[in-house]
Amino acid sequence: MKHRFEAIGIDLGIRRPLTCSDGLKIEELNLTKEEKNIKYYQREMSKKEPGSKHFLIAQKNTGK
């Protein structure tokens, strides 16, 4: 039995978040509350000094 794999290209855009070369188009990306929190705290971590108290709080909230 032979396995057949096909490669597709994925384009991330502004007007349409996700378009695949096989014709699949995803209009909306639904982020859960947890994913939004992770994005928020990752942005906060980037603004903090590594090792500081607030950096460690943000790091804890991202799950790392």
Protein Blocks (a to p, Z undefined) as FASTA:
>chain_A
ZZddddddddddfklmbacfkopacfbdcddfklmmmmmmmmmmmmpcehiaklmmmmmm
noZZ
